Amino acid sequence: MWEKEYKKKVIEPKELEKKIKALKKEQKSIVTLNGSFDLLHAGHLKIIYEASTLADVLIVALNSDLSIKEYKSPYRPIITLEYRMQMISALFFVDYVTYFNEVNPIKVLEIIKPNIHVNGSEYGENCIEKNIVEKNGGIIHIVNKKPSLSTTNIIEKIKCE
């Protein structure tokens, strides 16, 4: 039953363009946020929630497992894409979840053309997403990071125990 429920929020990449057209036809404003969200923690919840307050629809775009292996480590992710999609979908303030196989979200943002794209302060105003978002009329919104909360810090803490 749960597998059917969470999939109601998942937009497969091949269906993304069609879904975006439908949302824009309804004149919905769209905010996006991307990341791996491996070992979901309170810092993730903060940025995801803040993103959800900025537009009518929040779409969270997850890096695929292959993408994470390529840009983080061959030992990551710890949680596979299927389970990360389930966790993000379970958040009541998330409208949709999709994923991308590239190392960065440029291609997926070109399809979505969000009104607002949210990023953590560690990436700053001049993040790699800035040009594509602004080219399509959107803006970048920065959320301050919780300093002690990161998946890397959690992994290091576990290793020390």
HUDA-V430401 format. One record per residue. PHI is phi in whole degrees, 0 to 359 (NA if undefined). D_LAST is the distance of its C-alpha to the last C-alpha in Angstrom with 2 decimals. Layout:
PHI|D_LAST / PHI|D_LAST
//
This chain:
NA|36.55 / 301|33.43 / 301|33.84 / 290|37.37 / 295|36.41 / 295|33.75 / 293|36.06 / 295|38.63 / 262|36.62 / 274|35.96 / 251|38.49 / 295|38.62 / 310|39.31 / 291|42.80 / 260|43.62 / 298|42.31 / 301|45.62 / 298|47.56 / 295|45.19 / 297|45.30 / 301|49.11 / 295|49.25 / 295|47.06 / 290|49.14 / 297|52.32 / 280|51.16 / 59|50.71 / 276|47.02 / 277|45.05 / 237|41.85 / 244|38.57 / 239|35.99 / 211|32.36 / 232|30.54 / 163|27.05 / 273|24.48 / 50|22.68 / 276|19.82 / 55|17.07 / 310|19.60 / 221|18.58 / 299|20.70 / 297|21.71 / 298|23.19 / 300|24.96 / 299|26.50 / 291|28.02 / 294|29.16 / 297|30.78 / 302|32.48 / 302|33.81 / 296|35.24 / 274|37.34 / 264|39.17 / 204|41.34 / 291|42.72 / 229|40.40 / 255|36.78 / 245|35.93 / 261|32.34 / 255|32.39 / 265|29.29 / 293|28.67 / 291|29.06 / 302|26.49 / 300|28.73 / 299|28.95 / 295|25.19 / 303|24.88 / 289|27.73 / 257|26.60 / 250|22.79 / 187|21.58 / 293|22.65 / 265|19.20 / 245|19.71 / 282|20.39 / 279|17.60 / 255|20.06 / 290|23.63 / 307|26.61 / 305|28.07 / 285|25.13 / 294|24.74 / 296|28.49 / 297|28.19 / 295|25.63 / 294|27.71 / 298|30.88 / 289|29.70 / 284|29.78 / 297|33.21 / 271|33.75 / 261|33.48 / 273|36.86 / 215|36.20 / 230|33.62 / 224|34.55 / 211|32.94 / 217|33.93 / 265|33.43 / 284|34.12 / 290|31.58 / 238|33.08 / 271|34.77 / 304|38.24 / 297|40.01 / 291|38.70 / 290|39.61 / 294|43.05 / 284|43.57 / 287|42.32 / 51|43.86 / 293|41.95 / 291|43.56 / 220|40.23 / 240|37.10 / 259|33.93 / 219|31.38 / 284|28.51 / 299|29.41 / 295|27.29 / 264|30.07 / 73|32.95 / 298|36.57 / 262|37.32 / 295|34.80 / 297|35.87 / 281|37.02 / 307|39.46 / 299|42.50 / 291|42.58 / 293|42.01 / 292|44.68 / 303|47.04 / 262|47.12 / 88|47.73 / 266|44.24 / 233|42.16 / 260|38.58 / 241|36.68 / 258|33.63 / 248|30.87 / 293|28.77 / 280|25.07 / 281|22.51 / 305|20.94 / 271|17.26 / 260|17.28 / 202|17.00 / 300|15.62 / 300|14.63 / 297|12.64 / 297|10.90 / 299|10.19 / 298|8.94 / 296|6.56 / 296|5.30 / 298|5.56 / 283|3.80 / 278|0.00
//
